[in-house]
Amino acid sequence: MAGLSGKVEKDFEINVPVEKFYKLWKFECFHFPTASPSNIQGVEVHEGDWETGDSIKIWTYTVGRGKTFKEKVEADDERMTITLHDIEGDIFKNFKFWKPVFKVAPKQQGSGSVVTVSIEYKKRNKDIPDPVAYVDCMASMTTDVASHIMKA
């Protein structure tokens, strides 16, 4: 039986330099609906602006069916990590705690980056499945965004 709390993650490579991917996440996530329309249908600023770390954004995304969440992004420039602090949204129907993280690092050899996407969570009850589909969505979105960067 699965526990109520846990973490799911996935590592994979993209053919984009660390700085370009991180910059897009930190300052230009308004590109995501164009880069990954099957996963992200909209991103809008609710408070603040696109570049300020404590700005609040509302996302419309698809995992199974359309959903929304409101979040505040924490960017760690030293670790090249983006943490989404979710404030409200559909996810809280099934989860008490939800922390998605995108971490990007240079490949050990060759060009490109290694991305780790993860979600720490606490379920509302034992019947809720682990959020593997959400991590898969994060990975798919990341791959789409990497392709978008390479085309630009």
C-alpha positions as CSV (number, residue, x, y, z in Angstrom):
1,M,0.0,0.0,0.0
2,A,1.3,3.4,-0.9
3,G,1.9,6.0,1.8
4,L,0.1,9.3,2.1
5,S,3.3,11.3,1.6
6,G,6.1,10.9,-0.9
7,K,8.1,12.2,-3.8
8,V,8.0,11.2,-7.4
9,E,10.7,12.3,-9.8
10,K,12.1,11.8,-13.3
11,D,15.5,12.6,-14.8
12,F,16.1,13.1,-18.5
13,E,18.3,15.0,-20.9
14,I,17.5,18.0,-23.2
15,N,19.7,19.5,-25.9
16,V,19.5,23.1,-24.5
17,P,22.1,24.9,-22.5
18,V,21.3,25.2,-18.8
19,E,21.1,29.0,-18.8
20,K,18.6,29.2,-21.7
21,F,16.2,26.8,-20.1
22,Y,16.5,28.3,-16.7
23,K,16.0,31.9,-18.1
24,L,12.8,30.8,-19.8
25,W,11.4,29.4,-16.6
26,K,12.5,32.3,-14.5
27,F,11.5,35.2,-16.7
28,E,9.5,34.0,-19.8
29,C,7.1,31.3,-18.8
30,F,4.5,33.2,-20.9
31,H,6.0,31.2,-23.8
32,F,4.9,27.8,-22.4
33,P,1.4,27.7,-23.9
34,T,2.9,28.2,-27.3
35,A,5.8,25.8,-26.7
36,S,3.6,23.1,-25.1
37,P,0.0,23.6,-25.9
38,S,-1.1,20.0,-25.2
39,N,0.2,20.5,-21.6
40,I,-0.2,24.2,-20.8
41,Q,-3.1,26.2,-22.2
42,G,-2.4,29.5,-20.4
43,V,-0.2,31.4,-17.9
44,E,-1.1,34.8,-16.7
45,V,0.2,37.1,-14.0
46,H,-2.2,37.5,-11.1
47,E,0.1,39.7,-8.9
48,G,3.4,41.3,-9.8
49,D,5.1,40.8,-13.1
50,W,6.8,38.1,-15.2
51,E,10.3,38.8,-13.7
52,T,9.8,39.3,-10.0
53,G,10.3,36.2,-7.9
54,D,7.4,36.8,-5.6
55,S,4.9,37.3,-8.4
56,I,1.9,35.1,-8.5
57,K,0.8,33.4,-11.7
58,I,-2.3,31.4,-12.7
59,W,-1.7,28.4,-14.9
60,T,-4.2,26.4,-17.0
61,Y,-2.9,22.9,-17.7
62,T,-4.0,19.4,-18.7
63,V,-3.4,16.2,-16.9
64,G,-6.4,14.0,-17.8
65,R,-8.7,17.0,-18.0
66,G,-8.2,20.8,-17.8
67,K,-7.1,22.2,-14.4
68,T,-5.8,25.4,-12.9
69,F,-3.5,26.4,-10.2
70,K,-2.2,29.6,-8.7
71,E,1.5,29.6,-7.7
72,K,4.5,31.6,-6.6
73,V,7.8,30.8,-8.2
74,E,11.0,30.5,-6.2
75,A,14.1,30.6,-8.3
76,D,17.4,29.4,-6.9
77,D,20.1,30.8,-9.2
78,E,22.9,28.9,-7.5
79,R,21.3,25.5,-7.9
80,M,19.4,26.4,-11.1
81,T,16.2,25.2,-9.5
82,I,12.7,26.4,-9.9
83,T,10.2,25.5,-7.1
84,L,6.5,26.2,-7.5
85,H,4.8,27.1,-4.3
86,D,1.1,26.4,-5.1
87,I,-1.3,28.7,-3.4
88,E,-4.6,27.3,-4.7
89,G,-6.1,25.2,-7.4
90,D,-7.6,21.9,-8.5
91,I,-4.7,19.9,-7.1
92,F,-5.8,20.5,-3.5
93,K,-8.9,18.5,-4.0
94,N,-6.7,15.4,-3.7
95,F,-3.5,16.7,-2.0
96,K,-2.8,18.6,1.2
97,F,0.7,19.4,0.2
98,W,2.1,19.9,-3.3
99,K,5.6,21.1,-4.3
100,P,6.7,20.7,-7.9
101,V,10.4,21.4,-8.6
102,F,12.4,21.7,-11.9
103,K,16.2,21.4,-11.6
104,V,18.5,21.8,-14.5
105,A,22.2,21.0,-14.6
106,P,24.8,20.8,-17.4
107,K,25.5,17.3,-18.8
108,Q,28.7,15.7,-17.5
109,Q,29.9,15.3,-21.1
110,G,28.8,17.0,-24.3
111,S,26.4,19.8,-24.7
112,G,22.9,20.1,-23.3
113,S,21.4,19.7,-19.8
114,V,20.0,17.1,-17.4
115,V,16.6,18.0,-16.0
116,T,15.1,16.6,-12.9
117,V,11.4,17.2,-12.4
118,S,9.9,16.2,-9.0
119,I,6.8,16.6,-6.9
120,E,6.8,16.2,-3.1
121,Y,3.2,15.6,-1.9
122,K,0.8,14.6,0.8
123,K,-2.4,12.9,-0.2
124,R,-5.8,13.6,1.4
125,N,-6.4,9.8,1.5
126,K,-4.8,6.5,0.6
127,D,-7.0,5.9,-2.4
128,I,-5.5,8.8,-4.4
129,P,-2.8,7.6,-6.8
130,D,0.8,8.9,-6.6
131,P,1.1,11.9,-8.9
132,V,3.2,10.1,-11.6
133,A,0.9,11.5,-14.4
134,Y,1.8,15.1,-13.2
135,V,5.6,14.3,-13.3
136,D,5.1,12.9,-16.8
137,C,3.3,16.1,-17.7
138,M,6.2,18.2,-16.3
139,A,8.7,16.1,-18.3
140,S,6.6,16.4,-21.5
141,M,6.3,20.2,-21.0
142,T,10.0,20.5,-20.4
143,T,10.8,18.5,-23.6
144,D,8.4,20.7,-25.6
145,V,9.9,23.9,-24.1
146,A,13.4,22.6,-25.0
147,S,12.4,22.0,-28.6
148,H,10.8,25.5,-28.7
149,I,14.1,27.1,-27.5
150,M,16.1,25.2,-30.2
151,K,13.7,26.4,-32.9
152,A,14.0,30.1,-31.8
